Amino acid sequence: MKKKATILVVLLVLTCLISTASAGQAGNNLVGYVRQSNGAPARGVIMTIGSYSTGTGDNGYYRFSSLQPREYVVTISPPGKLSRSYKVSVTGNPTQKNFTIDW
């Protein structure tokens, strides 16, 4: 009986360790605001990292989820304007990077 209890405790500890390690690999978020040069929110801007895209909301907010810590190229495509790309380092959770559209 004591041996079964010990095995059960070991399995429980291993399950907790595996769950914690998996949760740590969920990734980081890259968040921020896109503003116009006058400070107004830039609505409807398409933000792209590789094959993933998101749009800014009414307040200019954007969010990318589940990113691994490293450097990314973020392409900003405002409606009716040329796209521009910027390097962004994702280092924490969340990483905040704000942009101003002044072109």
Secondary structure, DSSP 8 states (H G I E B T S, - for coil): -HHHHHHHHHHHHHHHHHHHHHHHTS-EEEEEEEEETTS-B-TT-EEEETTEEEE--TT-EEEEEEE-SEEEEEEEE-TTS--EEEEEEE-SSSEE--EEE--
